[in-house]
Amino acid sequence: MDIDNKPAGIQVGDVAELTIELQKRENVLILPRAAIRTYMGRYYVQVLDGERRKELDIEIGLMTPTEAEIVKGLQKGQKVILNN
């Protein structure tokens, strides 16, 4: 492994932190995992539809411990309900 444009003054034994992206997608929405609900293998979110709650089935992409990509089922600008 090598680094382009190494900072001046680094030496063998110095500590560094790096991130390796294994996958990256464009045009997906990111939600906190707490907003995503599951029931018998179904992933869905609750959104505000006027004065009512509406359930929308979603397709999940990549997930981290705190966030998830939504690749289908939710549109930008929809208001997701995070709590009951």
N, C-alpha and C positions, 0 to 999 in steps of 0.2 A: 504494500500500500504506500502511496506517495501523496504528498500535498502540493498542489500548485500554489504559488504566491505565499510561501511560508513567512510567518511573522519573524521579524528580526529578533535575534537573541534566544531562539528556542534551542534546547539541548536534549540529548538522549536522557530519558528519565523524567522529563517534564510531563505533566498530566494534561490531557486534552479530552474534550467531549465532542462526539460527533453523532450525527443522525444519518442513518442509511434508509432511504425511502425504498421500500419494497414494492409498493403500489401507490399510484396516485391517479385520481380521477378528476375530470373536469365536469362542470355543470351538475353538481350534486348539492343538496342541502345538508347541513350539519345540524344535528339536534343533540341536546343532552340525553344520555341513555335513560334518565329518569322520566323523560317525556314519552318514551316508547312503551307500549303495553303489549303483553302477549297473552294468548289464550289458545291452548291446544294447537300450537305451531303457527298460529296466526299472529302477525305483527300489525299493530294499528296505533293510531294516535287519535286523540280527541281534539277537534278544532271548534272554534266558535263560529256558528252559523246564525247570524242575527243575534237573537237572545238565547239560542239553544246550543247544546253540545251535539256534535255530530262525529261519529266514528268513521275514520278513513283507513282502509287497508293500505299498507305501505310495503315497499320492497327495500330491504336493508342491504347496504353495501358493506364497506369496511367498518369495523367497530374497534374502538379502543375501550379501556375501562371506563371512560367518562363520556365519550361521544360516539355517535353513529352517523354514517352517511345514509341519506334517504335518496335512492335512485329512481323511485317511482311511487306515485300515489299522493304526493303532496306538492303543492305549487308555492312558489315564492310569494310572500305576502299574506298567506293564510295564518291565522292566529291559533297557535297550538296551546292547548291547556296543559299546564305542567302538574297541577295538583287535582285531587278529587274535588 
